[in-house]
Amino acid sequence: MLFGPVTPARELARREIDLLLHSTHLTINLPQMFADGLLDTARGLRTRLGDKAERLLHDPARLEKFAVGLDYINASVTTPNFELLYARSRSAWQVEWVHLVLDLKLVEREDTLFCPVSAAQDFGAHVTSGVAGLQSMFAEQVEPWNRSGLTKSEPTHPQAEVLIKGAMDLAHVRELLVSSGAIEDEVQRLAAHYHRKVTTRVSPKHFLWPARLKHK
């Protein structure tokens, strides 16, 4: 091949993808993350914290349907998983959640998985790996969704996922996106309390409900 094989890194560059996002709850999960110095998987939390871990798991039913998810951290590219956040917090989602911007090199790991729909759908039957898995997130048609009106960096299905294996050191978090200055102040207060240094950015556009989704 003239320009070498297609790789996840090349696909990210071709699609001009510059954001890998994991959303976390401001008052429930973020303090635990700062205390631990890492973003942990569901299995890791349960192993370390026992029954106390359950308050950190916002969707245990998802893990029952998708046991593989116990060992992975879910993420999205370009935009957050808005529907998931609304399902968990309803109208308060914009002030209860922040978005961690993760190192894009995590996408290039051989054990990173991809799903063009919610990873828990059909018990994980749609989860794949490698560059083909990444490309599946941008198929022309995914269930009722098509690419009309989308930029080339946006996945076709609004709940498409990237799954990153294992616990993640905070060094992989480039910055935290927040909805307002007040939320930014609270994140920095928590970080200082746990002796963590983090970069925050107020980014209202990442907290706006997408026009293609039904109004909430």
Secondary structure, DSSP 8 states (H G I E B T S, - for coil): -TT----HHHHHHHTT---EEEEEETTTTHHHHHHHTEE--HHHHHHHHGGGGGGG-S-HHHHHH-GGGGGEEEEEESS--HHHHHHHHGGGHHHHEEEEEE-GGGGGSTT-EEESS-TTGGGGTT-EEHHHHHHHTT-SEETTEE-TT--TTS-SSTT-EEEEES-EEGGGEEEEEESSHHHHHHHHHHHHHTT----EEE-GGGGS--TTS---
